[in-house]
């Protein structure tokens, strides 16, 4: 797999570079303002390196899940504005993906200029299962540029036109963010320093089952929190009252517990409430005593202490998924406490993107305290499962050179 440095060494001054970036940032539902610009900032090292090398940079990205047609609420306009602020230059936005306006604006670029194409998912072909449909869009995207750089790690697990097919049509390299993600994930999957601990949270066991199955033979301890812990607790015979429960996964959790023994560590106490509300009255109870009518919405202080002790001995940690409903103040303490323990690890600490990365920023934690914060939760998990990721497979193939 060729790198950005390889491309720059070959010379890109005056050349048109199509850069697939991950700019899928959250927007305020009322104002449309960007609420977390972490992914935009993560794209800057590759963008700035290309600009400094004199490339004409054409950025392709997606935002949200529009239904294959232009939709104003998913326009990349606020992203273009924020990107311009961070780069200290004007970043024009094409009104289409790879149509007349994109071609005109791309032709007008000077060396070091940046153009952002409109949301690639405004084209139904971007996510089509039909190779020919994706190929037609990829042809139009490839016509805009001389070379392709993929820096959208959060999308490499998708066989989409702007991720997979366009790389088959142009000389291609991996951007700095993709290269860094691969470096870190390789350390986790090859020979991690031990003890190696994984912390998993989030809502559903079913969402994480494949990665649990893949990781259990490799890790020293698996710490489970978030809504998914209640299905494991039910498998131990505990009543979980109104807490989130996937009844069809209880037998699977029982099997995993039997296979892993003490290597799976579950919460000892939880923060309960009657409702999913910031104003709800809360109580902390042992997991064996969740009262009828209540639901667990965070792990409790004793759990944070036990998880923290386990993490204190770790040399490698991968954390994916919050410990509770961190978006609401009464249920933040579990995620905050575990996040702090992950940050304090004397070794490699990796935050596996998604809600975990969002929690680090929302809770005001020091991002620099972690070894790596991934921009791609789904891609990270699929990589750790051992699955082939289309966007990486095509980058490793030299046929586009």
VOPAGU-2260 file (C-alpha; in pm, 1 decimal, decimal comma):
REM VOPAGU-2260
SITE   aa  ch    i         X         Y         Z
SITE  UNK   A    0       0,0       0,0       0,0
SITE  UNK   A    1     155,8     329,2    -112,5
SITE  UNK   A    2     157,0     623,0     126,2
SITE  UNK   A    3      95,9     994,3      97,5
SITE  UNK   A    4     467,2    1053,6     141,2
SITE  UNK   A    5     533,4     829,8    -160,9
SITE  UNK   A    6     293,4    1038,9    -367,0
SITE  UNK   A    7     442,7    1369,4    -253,5
SITE  UNK   A    8     792,8    1240,8    -324,1
SITE  UNK   A    9     682,0    1163,4    -679,7
SITE  UNK   A   10     561,0    1522,5    -711,4
SITE  UNK   A   11     201,4    1649,4    -698,3
SITE  UNK   A   12     250,9    2019,2    -767,6
SITE  UNK   A   13     -14,5    2128,5   -1016,4
SITE  UNK   A   14    -179,1    1784,5   -1017,5
SITE  UNK   A   15    -545,6    1731,2    -933,5
SITE  UNK   A   16    -587,5    1507,5    -628,4
SITE  UNK   A   17    -922,9    1354,2    -539,7
SITE  UNK   A   18    -918,9    1315,8    -161,5
SITE  UNK   A   19   -1186,1    1098,2      -1,0
SITE  UNK   A   20   -1219,2    1235,3     352,3
SITE  UNK   A   21   -1445,7    1143,2     641,1
SITE  UNK   A   22   -1627,7    1466,7     722,4
SITE  UNK   A   23   -1942,4    1300,8     856,0
SITE  UNK   A   24   -1983,5    1530,8    1154,5
SITE  UNK   A   25   -2287,9    1561,8    1383,5
SITE  UNK   A   26   -2511,5    1865,5    1331,7
SITE  UNK   A   27   -2748,9    2034,8    1576,6
SITE  UNK   A   28   -3100,6    1933,5    1472,5
SITE  UNK   A   29   -3236,6    2282,8    1532,6
SITE  UNK   A   30   -2959,8    2514,9    1412,8
SITE  UNK   A   31   -2770,6    2290,7    1169,6
SITE  UNK   A   32   -2444,4    2390,1    1341,3
SITE  UNK   A   33   -2159,0    2140,6    1372,8
SITE  UNK   A   34   -2153,6    2004,8    1728,9
SITE  UNK   A   35   -1825,7    1808,8    1704,1
SITE  UNK   A   36   -1562,9    1892,7    1440,5
SITE  UNK   A   37   -1326,5    1610,3    1540,1
SITE  UNK   A   38   -1342,8    1437,3    1203,5
SITE  UNK   A   39   -1275,8    1761,1    1016,4
SITE  UNK   A   40    -969,4    1825,1    1231,6
SITE  UNK   A   41    -852,5    1467,6    1178,0
SITE  UNK   A   42    -849,3    1530,5     801,0
SITE  UNK   A   43    -617,4    1830,6     827,1
SITE  UNK   A   44    -272,0    1662,0     825,5
SITE  UNK   A   45    -332,3    1501,1     484,8
SITE  UNK   A   46    -504,3    1810,3     344,1
SITE  UNK   A   47    -231,5    2046,0     458,9
SITE  UNK   A   48      45,0    1819,1     327,3
SITE  UNK   A   49    -118,7    1812,0     -15,8
SITE  UNK   A   50    -168,6    2189,7     -19,3
SITE  UNK   A   51     190,2    2253,8      83,9
SITE  UNK   A   52     306,4    2022,4    -196,0
SITE  UNK   A   53     113,3    2234,2    -447,7
SITE  UNK   A   54    -167,3    1990,6    -526,8
SITE  UNK   A   55    -510,4    2099,9    -644,8
SITE  UNK   A   56    -724,8    1918,4    -388,5
SITE  UNK   A   57   -1079,1    1803,1    -463,3
SITE  UNK   A   58   -1243,3    1661,7    -150,1
SITE  UNK   A   59   -1522,5    1404,5    -164,5
SITE  UNK   A   60   -1716,0    1321,1     152,4
SITE  UNK   A   61   -2056,1    1217,2     281,7
SITE  UNK   A   62   -2279,5    1345,6     558,9
SITE  UNK   A   63   -2560,1    1146,8     717,6
SITE  UNK   A   64   -2786,1     917,2     519,6
SITE  UNK   A   65   -2973,3    1107,0     249,9
SITE  UNK   A   66   -3183,8     886,5      25,9
SITE  UNK   A   67   -2970,5     913,0    -287,9
SITE  UNK   A   68   -3090,8    1262,2    -382,9
SITE  UNK   A   69   -3006,2    1621,4    -282,9
SITE  UNK   A   70   -3142,1    1708,4      61,6
SITE  UNK   A   71   -3060,9    2049,6     214,5
SITE  UNK   A   72   -3039,2    1913,4     569,0
SITE  UNK   A   73   -2746,1    1695,3     461,2
SITE  UNK   A   74   -2558,2    1958,0     259,9
SITE  UNK   A   75   -2185,4    1986,1     326,5
SITE  UNK   A   76   -2211,5    2367,0     333,8
SITE  UNK   A   77   -2139,1    2395,6     709,6
SITE  UNK   A   78   -1846,0    2156,1     665,7
SITE  UNK   A   79   -1699,1    2368,9     385,3
SITE  UNK   A   80   -1722,4    2675,0     608,6
SITE  UNK   A   81   -1556,0    2504,9     905,0
SITE  UNK   A   82   -1289,1    2346,0     687,0
SITE  UNK   A   83   -1207,1    2688,7     546,8
SITE  UNK   A   84   -1174,7    2831,5     898,4
SITE  UNK   A   85    -936,0    2554,9    1004,4
SITE  UNK   A   86    -726,7    2579,6     687,3
SITE  UNK   A   87    -726,7    2959,0     685,7
SITE  UNK   A   88    -856,4    2977,8     329,8
SITE  UNK   A   89   -1183,1    2979,8     138,1
SITE  UNK   A   90   -1311,0    2631,5      54,7
SITE  UNK   A   91   -1576,8    2656,1    -217,6
SITE  UNK   A   92   -1853,7    2395,4    -226,2
SITE  UNK   A   93   -1963,1    2247,6    -557,5
SITE  UNK   A   94   -2340,7    2238,1    -593,9
SITE  UNK   A   95   -2321,2    1881,0    -724,9
SITE  UNK   A   96   -2107,6    1570,5    -672,7
SITE  UNK   A   97   -1941,5    1518,6   -1008,6
SITE  UNK   A   98   -2150,7    1721,8   -1248,8
SITE  UNK   A   99   -2113,5    2047,8   -1437,9
SITE  UNK   A  100   -2050,1    2267,8   -1134,6
SITE  UNK   A  101   -1794,8    2029,6    -983,6
SITE  UNK   A  102   -1609,5    2015,5   -1315,7
SITE  UNK   A  103   -1611,7    2393,5   -1357,3
SITE  UNK   A  104   -1489,5    2460,8   -1002,1
SITE  UNK   A  105   -1225,4    2186,4   -1026,3
SITE  UNK   A  106   -1094,3    2337,6   -1351,2
SITE  UNK   A  107   -1059,4    2677,1   -1180,4
SITE  UNK   A  108    -841,9    2549,4    -894,5
SITE  UNK   A  109    -493,9    2686,6    -850,2
SITE  UNK   A  110    -201,2    2506,9    -690,1
SITE  UNK   A  111    -273,7    2457,0    -317,4
SITE  UNK   A  112    -646,1    2531,8    -355,5
SITE  UNK   A  113    -917,5    2311,6    -203,3
SITE  UNK   A  114   -1263,7    2232,1    -343,1
SITE  UNK   A  115   -1529,8    2036,9    -153,4
SITE  UNK   A  116   -1777,0    1836,7    -359,2
SITE  UNK   A  117   -2136,5    1818,4    -239,2
SITE  UNK   A  118   -2241,5    1514,9     -34,9
SITE  UNK   A  119   -2150,8    1204,9    -240,5
SITE  UNK   A  120   -2458,2    1029,5    -104,0
SITE  UNK   A  121   -2675,1    1275,7    -295,1
SITE  UNK   A  122   -2600,6    1033,0    -579,8
SITE  UNK   A  123   -2784,7     700,4    -540,2
SITE  UNK   A  124   -2499,3     530,2    -726,7
SITE  UNK   A  125   -2259,8     599,3    -437,6
SITE  UNK   A  126   -2407,8     324,4    -221,3
SITE  UNK   A  127   -2556,5     105,9    -497,2
SITE  UNK   A  128   -2507,8    -270,3    -487,0
SITE  UNK   A  129   -2485,7    -263,5    -867,5
SITE  UNK   A  130   -2124,9    -249,9    -987,8
SITE  UNK   A  131   -2218,1     -71,3   -1312,2
SITE  UNK   A  132   -2411,7     202,2   -1132,1
SITE  UNK   A  133   -2127,2     265,8    -890,9
SITE  UNK   A  134   -1883,0     250,9   -1180,0
SITE  UNK   A  135   -2061,9     527,6   -1371,5
SITE  UNK   A  136   -2027,9     762,6   -1074,1
SITE  UNK   A  137   -1668,5     651,3   -1016,7
SITE  UNK   A  138   -1589,8     734,3   -1379,7
SITE  UNK   A  139   -1718,6    1089,3   -1332,9
SITE  UNK   A  140   -1526,6    1131,0   -1007,1
SITE  UNK   A  141   -1208,9     994,5   -1163,5
SITE  UNK   A  142   -1242,4    1242,9   -1452,2
SITE  UNK   A  143   -1202,2    1524,6   -1200,3
SITE  UNK   A  144    -854,4    1419,2   -1091,2
SITE  UNK   A  145    -517,7    1267,1   -1174,9
SITE  UNK   A  146    -465,4    1069,2    -854,3
SITE  UNK   A  147    -674,7     940,4    -561,9
SITE  UNK   A  148    -601,7     958,8    -189,4
SITE  UNK   A  149    -822,7     774,8      58,7
SITE  UNK   A  150    -812,9     925,5     406,0
SITE  UNK   A  151   -1168,6     828,7     507,7
SITE  UNK   A  152   -1101,3     544,4     747,9
SITE  UNK   A  153   -1457,6     564,9     877,4
SITE  UNK   A  154   -1582,0     454,2     533,5
SITE  UNK   A  155   -1325,6     189,9     429,6
SITE  UNK   A  156   -1560,0     -92,6     531,2
SITE  UNK   A  157   -1809,1      24,4     264,6
SITE  UNK   A  158   -1794,7     -85,3     -98,8
SITE  UNK   A  159   -1901,9     257,3    -221,2
SITE  UNK   A  160   -1818,3     435,9    -544,5
SITE  UNK   A  161   -1602,7     705,5    -382,4
SITE  UNK   A  162   -1424,7     453,5    -159,2
SITE  UNK   A  163   -1375,3     142,7    -371,8
SITE  UNK   A  164   -1453,6     192,5    -740,0
SITE  UNK   A  165   -1273,3     522,3    -795,7
SITE  UNK   A  166    -952,2     372,2    -655,1
SITE  UNK   A  167    -965,6     113,5    -934,6
SITE  UNK   A  168    -960,2     396,2   -1187,8
SITE  UNK   A  169    -679,6     620,2   -1060,7
SITE  UNK   A  170    -331,6     586,2    -911,8
SITE  UNK   A  171    -406,2     560,1    -538,8
SITE  UNK   A  172    -243,3     597,3    -199,8
SITE  UNK   A  173    -350,1     592,9     164,7
SITE  UNK   A  174    -371,5     924,2     346,2
SITE  UNK   A  175    -204,2     986,2     680,1
SITE  UNK   A  176    -513,8     918,9     886,5
SITE  UNK   A  177    -576,9     581,2     720,7
SITE  UNK   A  178    -208,7     491,6     762,6
SITE  UNK   A  179    -217,9     580,5    1133,1
SITE  UNK   A  180    -538,4     383,0    1191,1
SITE  UNK   A  181    -383,4      77,2    1024,3
SITE  UNK   A  182     -64,0     110,9    1225,6
SITE  UNK   A  183    -257,4     112,9    1553,8
SITE  UNK   A  184    -502,1    -164,3    1462,8
SITE  UNK   A  185    -215,6    -383,8    1344,1
SITE  UNK   A  186     -57,2    -346,4    1688,3
SITE  UNK   A  187    -383,2    -463,3    1844,1
SITE  UNK   A  188    -419,8    -766,7    1617,4
SITE  UNK   A  189     -57,4    -879,2    1582,2
SITE  UNK   A  190     126,8    -909,5    1913,4
SITE  UNK   A  191     -14,7    -656,6    2161,9
SITE  UNK   A  192     175,1    -588,0    2481,5
SITE  UNK   A  193       5,7    -771,9    2766,3
SITE  UNK   A  194    -208,4    -760,8    2965,8
SITE  UNK   A  195    -441,1    -672,4    2675,2
SITE  UNK   A  196    -785,7    -549,3    2784,8
SITE  UNK   A  197   -1087,9    -459,9    2577,5
SITE  UNK   A  198   -1370,4    -242,3    2711,9
SITE  UNK   A  199   -1700,4    -272,3    2526,7
SITE  UNK   A  200   -2016,0     -73,0    2584,3
SITE  UNK   A  201   -2304,4      53,6    2379,7
SITE  UNK   A  202   -2663,0     -58,1    2356,3
SITE  UNK   A  203   -2682,8    -406,8    2209,5
SITE  UNK   A  204   -2491,2    -730,5    2238,0
SITE  UNK   A  205   -2601,3    -817,7    1884,8
SITE  UNK   A  206   -2410,6    -515,6    1749,6
SITE  UNK   A  207   -2086,6    -632,6    1912,6
SITE  UNK   A  208   -2128,7   -1010,9    1901,6
SITE  UNK   A  209   -1893,9   -1066,9    1608,2
SITE  UNK   A  210   -1614,0    -863,0    1763,5
SITE  UNK   A  211   -1664,1   -1032,4    2101,7
SITE  UNK   A  212   -1631,5   -1374,3    1936,6
SITE  UNK   A  213   -1318,8   -1259,7    1750,3
SITE  UNK   A  214   -1149,9   -1093,6    2047,2
SITE  UNK   A  215   -1220,9   -1335,5    2330,9
SITE  UNK   A  216    -944,3   -1579,5    2231,1
SITE  UNK   A  217    -695,2   -1290,7    2211,8
SITE  UNK   A  218    -762,6   -1071,6    2516,0
SITE  UNK   A  219    -673,5   -1113,5    2880,7
SITE  UNK   A  220    -989,9    -942,4    3007,2
SITE  UNK   A  221   -1308,6    -815,9    2843,3
SITE  UNK   A  222   -1489,5    -548,1    3045,5
SITE  UNK   A  223   -1855,1    -509,4    2949,4
SITE  UNK   A  224   -2071,4    -204,7    3028,4
SITE  UNK   A  225   -2342,3       0,4    2863,4
SITE  UNK   A  226   -2687,0    -128,6    2776,0
SITE  UNK   A  227   -2539,4    -452,4    2643,9
SITE  UNK   A  228   -2431,5    -558,2    2992,8
SITE  UNK   A  229   -2790,3    -632,9    3097,5
SITE  UNK   A  230   -2822,4    -922,2    2855,1
SITE  UNK   A  231   -2506,5   -1069,8    3009,1
SITE  UNK   A  232   -2644,2   -1006,9    3358,4
SITE  UNK   A  233   -2968,2   -1181,5    3260,9
SITE  UNK   A  234   -2756,6   -1474,5    3141,0
SITE  UNK   A  235   -2612,8   -1492,2    3494,3
SITE  UNK   A  236   -2964,9   -1517,7    3631,1
SITE  UNK   A  237   -3011,5   -1158,8    3746,1
SITE  UNK   A  238   -3338,5    -975,7    3698,5
SITE  UNK   A  239   -3285,6    -657,4    3498,3
SITE  UNK   A  240   -3632,2    -501,8    3542,9
SITE  UNK   A  241   -3692,5    -241,9    3268,7
SITE  UNK   A  242   -3329,7    -228,5    3155,2
SITE  UNK   A  243   -3239,9    -286,7    2791,3
SITE  UNK   A  244   -3251,6    -660,1    2722,9
SITE  UNK   A  245   -3206,0    -867,4    2407,7
SITE  UNK   A  246   -3386,4   -1181,9    2512,8
SITE  UNK   A  247   -3279,4   -1367,4    2200,0
SITE  UNK   A  248   -2912,8   -1316,5    2292,5
SITE  UNK   A  249   -2928,2   -1448,7    2651,0
SITE  UNK   A  250   -2828,5   -1802,9    2555,7
SITE  UNK   A  251   -2539,0   -1668,6    2348,7
SITE  UNK   A  252   -2418,2   -1458,7    2641,7
SITE  UNK   A  253   -2448,6   -1760,2    2870,8
SITE  UNK   A  254   -2226,6   -1958,1    2633,0
SITE  UNK   A  255   -1970,7   -1677,2    2612,8
SITE  UNK   A  256   -1956,9   -1651,1    2990,9
SITE  UNK   A  257   -1905,8   -2026,2    3020,3
SITE  UNK   A  258   -1627,0   -2022,0    2761,3
SITE  UNK   A  259   -1447,6   -1715,0    2894,0
SITE  UNK   A  260   -1493,2   -1765,7    3266,2
SITE  UNK   A  261   -1344,6   -1480,8    3469,1
SITE  UNK   A  262   -1199,9   -1312,5    3160,0
SITE  UNK   A  263   -1537,5   -1142,8    3103,4
SITE  UNK   A  264   -1588,5    -879,7    3372,9
SITE  UNK   A  265   -1940,8    -746,0    3426,7
SITE  UNK   A  266   -2070,6    -452,6    3632,6
SITE  UNK   A  267   -2127,6    -494,6    4004,7
SITE  UNK   A  268   -2364,2    -200,1    4042,1
SITE  UNK   A  269   -2569,7      26,9    3817,6
SITE  UNK   A  270   -2730,5     370,1    3824,1
SITE  UNK   A  271   -3106,8     326,8    3789,1
SITE  UNK   A  272   -3396,8     558,5    3708,7
SITE  UNK   A  273   -3762,0     528,6    3617,1
SITE  UNK   A  274   -3718,8     710,7    3287,4
SITE  UNK   A  275   -3466,9     808,0    3020,8
SITE  UNK   A  276   -3448,7    1169,3    3142,6
SITE  UNK   A  277   -3197,9    1419,8    3277,2
SITE  UNK   A  278   -3451,0    1510,7    3548,8
SITE  UNK   A  279   -3521,3    1154,0    3663,5
SITE  UNK   A  280   -3449,0    1058,9    4023,8
SITE  UNK   A  281   -3160,3     811,3    4033,4
SITE  UNK   A  282   -3037,7     540,4    4267,3
SITE  UNK   A  283   -2733,0     314,9    4273,5
SITE  UNK   A  284   -2806,1     -53,2    4333,2
SITE  UNK   A  285   -2617,5    -384,4    4308,4
SITE  UNK   A  286   -2682,1    -565,6    3979,6
SITE  UNK   A  287   -2857,7    -840,5    4176,0
SITE  UNK   A  288   -3110,9    -596,6    4321,7
SITE  UNK   A  289   -3246,1    -381,9    4035,6
SITE  UNK   A  290   -3597,3    -287,5    4155,6
SITE  UNK   A  291   -3901,7    -358,8    3942,4
SITE  UNK   A  292   -4003,4     -56,8    3735,9
SITE  UNK   A  293   -3650,0      85,0    3709,5
SITE  UNK   A  294   -3393,9      69,7    3433,0
SITE  UNK   A  295   -3015,9      71,2    3450,8
SITE  UNK   A  296   -2871,7     366,7    3258,8
SITE  UNK   A  297   -2507,6     370,8    3372,3
SITE  UNK   A  298   -2256,5     156,4    3555,0
SITE  UNK   A  299   -2213,8     242,0    3921,5
SITE  UNK   A  300   -1915,0     368,4    4125,3
SITE  UNK   A  301   -1809,9      23,9    4247,6
SITE  UNK   A  302   -1796,6     -95,4    3885,2
SITE  UNK   A  303   -1587,0     206,1    3785,0
SITE  UNK   A  304   -1348,7     119,2    4067,7
SITE  UNK   A  305   -1317,9    -247,8    3966,5
SITE  UNK   A  306   -1283,9    -166,3    3596,4
SITE  UNK   A  307   -1024,4      96,6    3686,1
SITE  UNK   A  308    -821,2    -153,5    3886,8
SITE  UNK   A  309    -819,3    -397,0    3595,8
SITE  UNK   A  310    -720,6    -123,0    3351,0
SITE  UNK   A  311    -445,0      -6,8    3583,4
SITE  UNK   A  312    -252,5    -325,9    3516,5
SITE  UNK   A  313    -304,2    -319,5    3138,1
SITE  UNK   A  314     -40,7    -249,6    2876,9
SITE  UNK   A  315    -279,2    -240,8    2580,1
SITE  UNK   A  316    -643,4    -127,2    2584,5
SITE  UNK   A  317    -909,8     -95,3    2316,1
SITE  UNK   A  318   -1228,9      82,7    2424,3
SITE  UNK   A  319   -1545,2      96,8    2212,6
SITE  UNK   A  320   -1883,0     204,1    2345,7
SITE  UNK   A  321   -1993,8     422,0    2640,3
SITE  UNK   A  322   -2073,2     275,6    2981,1
SITE  UNK   A  323   -2408,6     452,0    3002,9
SITE  UNK   A  324   -2626,3     726,4    2860,3
SITE  UNK   A  325   -2342,7     979,2    2875,9
SITE  UNK   A  326   -2548,0    1239,5    2685,8
SITE  UNK   A  327   -2751,6    1296,6    3004,9
SITE  UNK   A  328   -2573,1    1441,9    3310,4
SITE  UNK   A  329   -2702,4    1191,3    3571,9
SITE  UNK   A  330   -2558,2     902,9    3370,9
SITE  UNK   A  331   -2214,4    1036,5    3274,4
SITE  UNK   A  332   -2005,3     924,2    3570,4
SITE  UNK   A  333   -1952,1     567,0    3452,8
SITE  UNK   A  334   -1823,8     663,5    3109,4
SITE  UNK   A  335   -1616,1     947,2    3255,2
SITE  UNK   A  336   -1454,7     720,5    3514,0
SITE  UNK   A  337   -1373,9     440,3    3272,3
SITE  UNK   A  338   -1250,8     687,9    3009,6
SITE  UNK   A  339   -1013,6     838,0    3266,4
SITE  UNK   A  340    -883,3     491,6    3354,9
SITE  UNK   A  341    -825,9     412,8    2985,2
SITE  UNK   A  342    -637,5     742,2    2944,4
SITE  UNK   A  343    -412,5     655,3    3240,3
SITE  UNK   A  344    -300,0     321,9    3092,6
SITE  UNK   A  345      78,3     282,7    3087,9
SITE  UNK   A  346      94,5     160,0    2731,4
SITE  UNK   A  347    -120,3     181,9    2418,8
SITE  UNK   A  348    -474,5     312,6    2474,6
SITE  UNK   A  349    -706,0     315,6    2174,5
SITE  UNK   A  350   -1050,6     476,9    2167,1
SITE  UNK   A  351   -1247,6     291,9    1900,3
SITE  UNK   A  352   -1432,2     579,5    1739,2
SITE  UNK   A  353   -1808,3     631,5    1731,5
SITE  UNK   A  354   -1982,4     721,0    2056,4
SITE  UNK   A  355   -1662,7     658,9    2255,6
SITE  UNK   A  356   -1478,2     933,6    2069,4
SITE  UNK   A  357   -1782,6    1158,9    2100,4
SITE  UNK   A  358   -1792,0    1096,0    2475,6
SITE  UNK   A  359   -1425,3    1192,7    2516,3
SITE  UNK   A  360   -1494,6    1528,0    2353,5
SITE  UNK   A  361   -1837,5    1592,0    2508,0
SITE  UNK   A  362   -1709,1    1517,1    2859,0
SITE  UNK   A  363   -1417,0    1755,6    2808,7
SITE  UNK   A  364   -1147,6    1490,0    2849,7
SITE  UNK   A  365    -794,1    1542,7    2720,2
SITE  UNK   A  366    -773,9    1383,3    2375,4
SITE  UNK   A  367    -394,3    1387,7    2393,7
SITE  UNK   A  368    -404,0    1150,1    2691,1
SITE  UNK   A  369    -497,5     861,1    2462,6
SITE  UNK   A  370    -260,9     678,8    2232,6
SITE  UNK   A  371    -510,7     698,2    1947,2
SITE  UNK   A  372    -870,6     804,5    1895,2
SITE  UNK   A  373   -1014,2     630,1    1590,3
SITE  UNK   A  374   -1242,4     814,6    1350,0
SITE  UNK   A  375   -1416,0     494,0    1241,2
SITE  UNK   A  376   -1606,3     291,1    1499,4
SITE  UNK   A  377   -1763,1      46,7    1254,5
SITE  UNK   A  378   -1446,3      13,1    1047,5
SITE  UNK   A  379   -1234,9     -45,6    1359,5
SITE  UNK   A  380   -1464,2    -321,2    1483,8
SITE  UNK   A  381   -1478,2    -493,9    1145,4
SITE  UNK   A  382   -1099,0    -482,4    1119,9
SITE  UNK   A  383   -1064,8    -639,9    1464,9
SITE  UNK   A  384   -1317,4    -906,1    1361,0
SITE  UNK   A  385   -1075,1   -1000,2    1085,9
SITE  UNK   A  386   -1304,2    -900,1     801,4
SITE  UNK   A  387   -1176,5    -770,1     468,2
SITE  UNK   A  388   -1250,0    -400,4     428,9
SITE  UNK   A  389   -1311,4    -308,3      61,4
SITE  UNK   A  390   -1150,9      35,5      87,6
SITE  UNK   A  391    -829,3    -115,7     222,9
SITE  UNK   A  392    -824,1    -409,6     -17,0
SITE  UNK   A  393    -836,7    -179,0    -317,7
SITE  UNK   A  394    -563,4      48,4    -175,9
SITE  UNK   A  395    -335,4    -251,5    -132,3
SITE  UNK   A  396    -390,9    -350,0    -494,9
SITE  UNK   A  397    -136,3    -182,7    -719,2
SITE  UNK   A  398    -348,2    -209,6   -1033,6
SITE  UNK   A  399    -449,8     153,8   -1011,7
SITE  UNK   A  400     -88,1     271,0   -1030,2
